[in-house]
Amino acid sequence: MDFTEIYKQSGSLVSFSPGGHFILTAIEERLVIRRTDSCQIARTVLIDASPSPTNSFLQKTTVKTRISHASWSSDSEYFLAACAPKGVVHVYKLQDERWYARIDAGAEGLVKAEWSPDGRYILCFSEWGLRVTIWSLIDGRATYIQFPLHPDKGYTFRADGRYFLLAERHKSKDTLGIYDAHESYQLARHFPLPTSSLASLALSPNGHHLAVWEGALEYKIYILSLVGDIVASFSPEPDPGLGIRVVSWHPSGSFVLVGGWDDKIHILSTASWSCVHTLELSSRIPAGVNIWREPEEWLTATEGRGFLSYERLQPPYTITLTKSDHTRPHPKGGVIQLDWNRTGTLLLARFETTPTAVHIFDFPPPNATFSPRLRSVLLHARPVRQARWNPARKGSLAVCCGLPSLYTWSDEWIGENGTEEEIAECVGVPAQKFDTHDIRWAADGKGLLLLDKVTFCCAFEVEDDL
């Protein structure tokens, strides 16, 4: 794996363009765009430091100019930079340096700005949950939707981008609005939700069903049709005491996985809308599971350069589980991540009870007997900060733990007998004073962004010459 030089960034605002040819970076009040193949600077933009007129009138103290949000449109043609404290969104065109648009928020303020899936609308979420303003780059018009429930986890788009689903709060009740993105976000349907205090929502990959669930104090999930009918609901027995932390649909839409603070993953089938299997965290790893452990002091031994294989342990093996106190605020425990690989045959799970471990489960294909099982466990010296599947390959995983290193796991290695085998490696980042706190794949799966607190670098797999 080859690494680039170290470059500056701020706010962890670094992203590959959807096409994979450029890297967008925010550095305080400046945007820098680099070419992915050479990391040479293709364009820089210093954003206008002036606040919105309303913000200038209401703000009694001077706010430092700093980009709070930066992102690409889906076609890589445009990019935006928002300064939420100043209530301003700046929009630029990649291939036309003269083209520029500016959005000024009113008295409602600004907490978040992001692109619609078609890359021609910008969604601006106001402070205090007052409204969402959807601005068109085509004709400059704005559409206003009142009282969004959550600016970060209370909305979604259908996979084809046609419909925008938004959780709202009207007259102290949870409701859902469905808006037609192809008709300037006109309201298509509006109905009440069965939740009393909605935590989040998740739309099935085929767009047929919507999962909504209660807040942290009640473990209950509802499955709705897009006309508002309750198809099913689920609460485990006995009551675990606290609510749901993570919900994840299988890529096929045939299953929905639910994880809470009790270290259990309930698998609900869309055929019966019942729990067909439960995966439970255990301190004992049974026989038949591949156990990979990070070697002790490997960074010192290798001086942070090159790569080294994980140590392979023989099961059964016992890991330490951190006991959480659910009577205290913000208890540590439960499922914190559920992610599928591209084909839906592997499930990545992380538990706060075992912060240094990554669990990988085998999930059977549709034509096989349904029997999910624990396949592999990766054990690390430090708590895992981030773990992400390669978006273009079926079995390639990257992990970081806040050290000058990167950890990889793959089931695509071809062994001596010609069959696929697992391989897990520790890769040192050849840089001083660089700790990997986050990782982000390029859309084609060929490159990785490694982020420290105020710097970043890129990593690319070395392709063998034929």
N, C-alpha and C positions, 0 to 999 in steps of 0.2 A: 504494500500500500504506500502510495506517494502522498506527501503532505506539502502544502504550499507554505509561504511565509505567513507570519502573524500580522493581522490587520486590526485596526481600531473599529469599535462599534459601541453603541450605547443602547440601553434598554432591551438588549437581546433582539433588536430589530434587524435581522439578517434573513434573507430568503432567496432561494433560487427562483428564477422566472419559471412559469409553467412549461415553457418550451425548453428550459434547461440551458439556455445560451448566456444568461446574464445572472449576476448576483446583486441584489439591492441591499444597501446598508445605510443605516441612519447613524450619524455621529453628531450628537447634540442637535444643532439646528441645520445640519447639512446632510444631503443625500448623496451617496456615491454609488455609481453603477459600474461594476467590473465585468469583463468578459470571463466566462467560466473557463475557457480553454487556456487562457494566459494570465488571468487575474489582472490584466491591464485595465486602467480606468477608461471607461468609454464615455462617461458623462458625470458631471457633478452639478448639484443644484443647491444654492443657499436659499432657504425659504424666507418669505417675507415675515419679518418679526412683528408686524403690527397686529394687534388683536382685532376681533370683530367689533364693529361700532357699539353694539350693546354691551359686550364684555368690557370695552374701554370705559363705558359710562358707569357700569356697576362695580368694576374692580377697583378697590381702593389702594391696593398694593401692587407693586410691579411683579409680574410673573416672569420667571426666566424662560426664554424661548428654548424649547426642547421638544423634539418630535416624540409624540407618544404612540403613534400608530403609523406603520408604513407597510404597504403591500402592493402586489401586482394585480392587474385585471387578468381574467382567465385566459385571454389570448396574448398576454404579454405586451399589448400595444400601449397600455396606460399604466401609470403607477401613481399612488397617492401618498401624501404625508399629512398627518393630522397633528395639531397641537391642541389637545383637548382642554387644558386649562385656559387657553386663549379663545376657544370656541371657533377654530378655523381649520378647514380642510383644504389643502392645496393639491391640485390634480395636474399631471403632466403627461405628455405624449412622448414615447420613447424616441421615435424617429423624426419628430418635429419640435425643435427646441423653442420655436416661437409660440407654439400652442400652449395655452395655460387656462385653467379654470380655478375659481376660488369659491368656497362655500363658507358663509358666515352664519354661525348659529345665533339665535336670538336670545331672549331672556331665559329660555329653558336650558341653556348650556349644552355642553357636549361631553360625553364620557367615552364614546367609541364610534369609529367609522370603519366600514368595511365594504367590499365589493359584492354585488350580486353575482350569481353564477354566470350570467351572460356578459359581464364586464362592461355594461353600459349604464348601470345604475349604482349609486352609492347610498348605503344605509347609514344614517346618522342617529345614534341613540342619545337621547337627552338625559340630563340629570333628573333624579327623583322619580324616574319612571313615568315621565309626563307624556312622551310621545316618541315615535320613530318617524323621521323625515327621510323620504326616499327621493333622491335627486336624480334626474335623468340627464345624461350627457348628450342625448340626442336633441332634445328641445329645451333643456334648462328648466323644465317644470318640476314642481315638488308635489309629492303625495304625503299626506299626514295621517298617521295612525296613532290613536290615543292609548295611553296607559299600558304599555308593554310591561310584562311582569319581571323579566330578567334580561338585562342587556347582553349576557354572556352565554346563558344556557336555556333560554326560554323561547327559542325559535329555530327553525330549520327550513330548508328548501327540499322539494322533491328531487330525486336524483337527476331528472332531466331539466331541472331549473324552472319548470312551468309554474309551480305553485309555491307560495311563501306561507308557511304556517307560523303563527305568532301567538304565544300564550299572553293573555291580557287579564287585567283585573278591573272589573266593572261592578260597582255597587257592592264592594267587599266580597265578590265571588270570582272564582277562576273561570275564565272563558277562553275559547280558541277562535281566532280569526284565520280564514284561509283566503289568500289574495292571489289573483291571477296576474302573474308577472308579465304575461304576453299582452295584457290589456291595461297597462299602466297601473298595475297593482290595485285594480278594482276589487271590492269585496265580493267573493264568490260564495262564501258560506260562513256563518257565525253561530256557535252553539256553546252552552255551558259545559264545563268539565266537572267530573265527579269528585275531584280533589278539593280538599279544604284549604290546603296551603301547598301548591305545586312546587316541587323541587326542580324538575327538569322534564324534558320530553325527548323521544327518539322515534323517528319515522322508519318503518321497515324499508329495506332496499328496493322492494318492488312498489312501494308507495301505497300499499293497500291498507296498512294498519299503523296506528300511532300508539306508542307506549307513553303513559304519563304516570308519575308516581309522587307520593306524598313526601313531606319534609323529613327531617332527621328523626322525628319522634314517633313516626308510625311506619311500619313495614307493610306497605300496600302499593301494588302496581295495577293499573287498569290498561286494558287493550281496547282501543276504540276504532271504529270504522271512520272514514273521512266524511260521513254524514252525521257523526256524533253518537251513534249507537254504541253501547258498551258491549263488546264481544266477550270479554272475560275479565276476571280480576284474580289476583293471587296474593295470599298472605300465608307465610309458613306457620306450621304448628310444631312446637309451641312458639309463642310470640318471642322473638329474639330480644325485644326491649327497645332497640333502636331501629332506625329506618334503613333505606336503601342508599348505597354509595355509588354504584356503577350499574349501568344497563347497557347491553351490547347485543345488537341483532346479528345473527349469522348472515354472511354475504348472500346466501340463497334466500333469506327471508323465512326459512323453515323453522327456525328456533330463535328464542330470545333468552339471553342469559342475564340473571339478576344476582348481584352481589351486595351484601350489607356489611355491618360491623361484626358479624358473627363468624367470619372466615369460611362461609359457605357460598357456593355458586350454584344457584338453582337453574336448571335448564327446562324451559317451557317449550312445548311443541305446539306449533300453529295448527296441527291436525286435530288435536284434542283440547288445546289450551290448558293443559295440565302439566304438572312437574313430572317429567319422565326420567330425570336423573339429577343427582346432587353431587357435586364435587366438593369435598371438604378438606381443608388444610390439616395436615397431621405432622407431628414432630418426627414421626418415624417414616422414612422413605423406604418403601418395600423393595423386594427383589424384582428385577426386571426393569428397573428405572435407571437411566443413565445419569450419573452424578458427576458434575464437573466442578472443580474447586480452583479458585485463583491461587497460583503458587505464592508462598510467603516471600516477601521482600524481593519480588522479581524485578521491580523497577530499579532497585539499587544494584542488583546483579547485572542487569542489562544496560544500566545507565540511561534508561528511558529510550533506548533505540532498538529497532528490530521487533520481533514478535516471539512469543513463547506460548506453547500449548498449555491449556488448563491441565491440572492434575485430575486423573480419572479415579474416582473412589469406587469401592465395591459395596453394593448394597447387601443387606439393609444398613441404613445409616440414620443417625438421629441428629436433628437440627434443633436449635434453641428457639422457642417461641416466647415472645415478649408478652407478658400478661398485662392486659389493659384494664384500667379502672373506669368502668362506664358511669360511675357516680360523679366523676369530675368532668369539668368542661373540656371539650375537644379531646375525647379519648383517642388513644393510639391503637388502631387495630382495624381489622376488616380488609375487604378487597379494595384496592386503590387503582387497579388498571386491568381491563379486559380488552385485548386486541387480537384480531384475526390476521392470519397471513393472507396473501392475495387469493388463494384458492379455497380458503375456509377449512382446510384440513388440519391446521395447527392453531391452538389457542394459547396466547401469552397471558399469564396472570401474575400479578404482584400483590402481595399482602403486606399491610403495614405491621403486622405481627412478626413478620420475618423480613425486615427491610433490606437485608443483604442478598436475598434470594430471588431468582426469577424461575417461575414454574412454566413449563411448556407441556401442554396436553395434546394428545392425539385425538382428533375428532374424525369419526368415520365418514366416508363419502356416502351419498344417498343410496347406493346399491349395496352397501355393506351392513352388517349387523350393528345396530346402534349400541355402542359400548365405549364411551369416551374414557380415556385412561391417562394417567400421568406418564409422560414419556421421558422428560429430562428435567433436571434441576441444575441451575447455575448458581454457585455460591461464591460470594465476593467478600473481600476484607472490609469494605466500606459500604454504607447504604447506597442502593441504586438510585441515581438521580433520574435517569430516563432510559427507556427501552423502546425501540421502534423497529417494526418489520420493514424490510426492503419492499417498496411498493411495486416493483416490477418482477421480482423473483418469488418463487413459491416458498422457499425455506431459508431465508437469510435474515439474520437479526443483528442489530447493533445495540450495545449497552454502554452507558457511562456512569461513573461513580464519583465524580468530583475530583479525579486525580488526573495527572498528565498522561492519560491513556485512553484507549478505546478497546472494548471487548466485543468479539464477534462470535456468533454461533451459526452453523449451517448444516443442513442435512443433504447438501448437494455434492459433497465430496465423493469422487469415484475411487473406490478402493482397489486393491490389487486384483480382486476377483471380479471386477467390473460392475459391482453393485454400489448403490449410494450408501454412504456412511456419514455419521455425525462427526463434526470437527468443531472445537471451541478454542479460540486463541485470544491471547492478551497482546495488544499492539501498543507500543510506546509512542507518544507524540514527541518528536525530536525538537523540543523548544523549552526554553527556560521560563519559569514562572507562568506556566499555562496549565490550568486545571479544567477539564471538560465537564461543564455543568449541564449542557444540553446538546442534542444531536438532531439533525434534520436531513432527510434524504432528498436528493433531486428526484424529479418525477420519473426519470428513466432508470433510477436505481443505480447509476454509475458513480455518483458522487455524494459526499457527505459534508455537511457543515458542522464544525465542532465549535461550540461557543463557551468562552470563559465569561467572566463578569463584564469586562470592558474590551475584550478582544475576541477574534475568531480566526479560524483557518479552515482550509478545505482538505479533504482526503479523497483520493481516487484509487480505485483498485487497479493494479498493474495488469494489463492484458498481455497474455503471452503472444509473441509473434509466431505466426504460422509459417 
